[in-house]
Amino acid sequence: MPTGFFTHDLCQTYDQGRGNPETAARIEAIEDQMIASGLARCVVPLPSAQASMEDVLRAHDKGYVEELQRSSKSDAVKMISDDTEINKLSFEAAMKSAGAAIEAVRQVCSGTLRNAFACIRPPGHHAGRSFAHGFCLINSVACAALHALDAIGLKKVAILDIDVHRADGTEDIVKNDPRIRLFSLYQASAFPFDVPKATAPNIINSPLPEGTEGGDVLRIINEQWVPKLLDFKPELILVSAGFDAHRDEKQAMLKLTEFDYSYLTYEIMRVARAVCGGRVVSILEGGYNIRSLARSAVAHITTLARGVRE
């Protein structure tokens, strides 16, 4: 079975505002690198639709979503947080990103695809039930997880967040849901700041000191995450795939390379093969150094496409 590649038209036109590092150039760089490496011939590009309101309201409060929608209809740009604005395309772009993640889950769960990558923006893992920041408005990975559980009928889903920033929004949405395990590694000193320690039993956080290298991350995954994943036995693994822990990234101070992302992806796939028939859906989150983002994302997708050796 092939690896699916999902994106949408607003990924290359939506503008987060002057000076914001979350730009259309991120997607363009990934797609250009895919063409240059030959990877574009090894994945299947597939269409997706905007997420339904039903899907989004599983993850977000109705009043919050309605406020996003109203704000996007205004001619005036609104700052919903210190770093995130809403303009005329914001709500539609976020809904299309959630829709791409959900469609990827549908096709992987139906057996049409072995695994999939949703190359989408804006990112989503900082969006909580009723708050937005960190360039995130709608939490695509949470919408996809809850769709898998409530619409498709899976019993257990794991979310693995490998972004350099803590998945505070995803935590807010899935905390205390026994059907979901959220595993998150992140730089402890990076954004978001002053978030209380997670206490929900289904949240497994692995905060990292500045300067952490790829080998240390791989040890945490193998020694701490893998046993818990094997015990939990999810029927689907979702990856919040941020590539801003790269050593060239200026948003934080971890020291991963594109090769680390490839090894990390392979370890995730090995677990997925053992517990859920290899079903993995990866969803783009952060990564703002255009060159390292492109190399790291392509290393990640290439590993998904190659599969796990016998």
C-alpha positions, -999 to 999 in steps of 0.1 A, spaced: 0 0 0 12 35 -7 19 65 15 -6 93 10 3 130 8 -25 155 18 -24 193 15 -48 220 4 -49 251 -18 -46 277 10 -14 263 22 4 283 -4 -17 315 -3 -27 320 34 -7 347 51 -3 349 89 8 385 87 39 405 83 69 392 103 53 359 112 76 329 105 46 306 97 45 313 60 36 297 27 73 293 20 73 264 45 51 242 23 68 253 -10 101 243 4 89 208 14 73 202 -19 103 215 -38 126 192 -18 103 163 -25 106 169 -63 144 174 -61 148 141 -42 125 121 -63 102 115 -33 73 131 -51 71 100 -74 69 77 -44 38 92 -26 2 96 -37 -11 131 -36 -48 130 -26 -75 156 -22 -94 165 10 -123 186 20 -128 212 47 -135 196 81 -171 195 91 -184 216 120 -193 183 137 -156 172 135 -143 204 149 -168 207 177 -156 174 191 -123 192 199 -133 228 204 -161 247 223 -188 260 201 -185 296 212 -148 296 204 -153 282 169 -181 307 162 -158 336 173 -131 324 149 -157 323 121 -170 357 129 -136 372 131 -126 358 97 -156 375 81 -145 410 93 -124 433 71 -103 441 100 -74 419 111 -78 407 147 -51 396 170 -64 366 189 -32 363 209 1 382 210 15 361 181 -15 350 162 -39 370 140 -72 362 123 -79 375 88 -103 366 60 -86 333 51 -77 322 87 -108 302 95 -110 285 61 -73 276 61 -75 261 96 -107 241 87 -91 228 55 -60 217 75 -82 198 100 -100 183 70 -68 171 54 -57 154 87 -92 138 90 -92 125 54 -57 110 59 -70 92 90 -101 79 71 -80 65 42 -53 49 65 -80 33 87 -99 20 57 -68 3 43 -65 24 12 -31 38 24 -4 22 45 4 56 62 1 93 53 15 127 58 -7 158 60 15 187 47 -7 215 61 -7 250 76 -16 266 98 -3 242 125 -27 232 153 -12 218 184 -12 250 205 -50 254 199 -70 243 230 -107 239 235 -113 276 237 -80 293 231 -55 300 203 -19 310 202 14 299 187 0 304 151 -26 278 158 -64 281 156 -79 247 150 -62 216 165 -59 193 135 -44 163 153 -70 164 181 -98 166 155 -83 137 136 -80 116 168 -116 122 179 -129 115 144 -111 81 145 -127 73 178 -162 88 175 -168 85 137 -147 55 126 -152 36 159 -116 29 170 -112 22 207 -77 36 213 -55 63 196 -20 75 205 -7 110 196 31 114 195 41 151 195 77 156 184 76 194 180 101 214 200 72 232 217 49 217 243 15 206 229 -5 226 254 -35 228 231 -37 191 225 -32 185 262 -62 207 270 -84 189 245 -75 152 252 -67 153 290 -84 126 310 -98 109 279 -89 72 285 -91 64 248 -62 86 240 -25 87 251 -6 119 243 32 116 243 50 149 240 87 158 240 97 194 239 123 220 251 113 228 287 124 264 284 107 272 251 72 286 243 45 282 257 56 296 290 43 290 325 21 261 316 13 240 347 27 205 349 3 180 333 -15 158 359 -39 139 337 -30 102 336 -31 99 298 -5 127 292 31 115 291 54 146 288 92 145 283 106 180 288 141 184 275 170 207 285 185 231 260 211 214 238 195 180 238 207 159 208 191 133 187 205 103 205 190 115 238 156 119 221 158 84 206 167 69 240 136 86 256 114 72 229 128 37 231 131 35 269 100 56 280 75 58 252 78 24 235 70 3 265 39 25 273 28 23 237 31 -15 236 11 -17 268 -16 7 256 -19 -10 221 -34 19 201 -52 11 169 -38 42 152 -7 64 159 -9 101 150 23 121 149 23 159 155 54 163 133 72 195 142 107 199 128 118 229 148 140 208 172 166 208 143 200 222 152 196 250 125 163 262 139 163 296 156 129 291 175 145 268 201 178 252 211 177 215 206 202 198 183 184 172 161 193 166 125 173 153 95 189 119 101 175 119 137 141 126 123 144 96 100 155 73 128 128 86 151 102 80 124 115 44 118 111 37 156 76 50 155 68 28 125 82 -3 142 58 3 172 29 9 148 36 -23 130 36 -42 163 4 -27 177 -18 -14 149 -8 -29 115 15 0 107 -13 27 107 5 60 111 -8 95 101 17 123 105 6 159 106 29 189 100 32 213 130 62 236 134 95 241 117 105 276 106 140 274 92 130 268 56 160 247 46 162 224 76 124 221 76 124 209 40 153 184 46 138 171 78 102 167 65 115 149 34 136 125 56 105 118 76 82 112 46 108 91 29 110 69 59 72 65 60 72 56 23 100 30 26 82 11 54 97 -12 80 120 -39 68 113 -75 78 
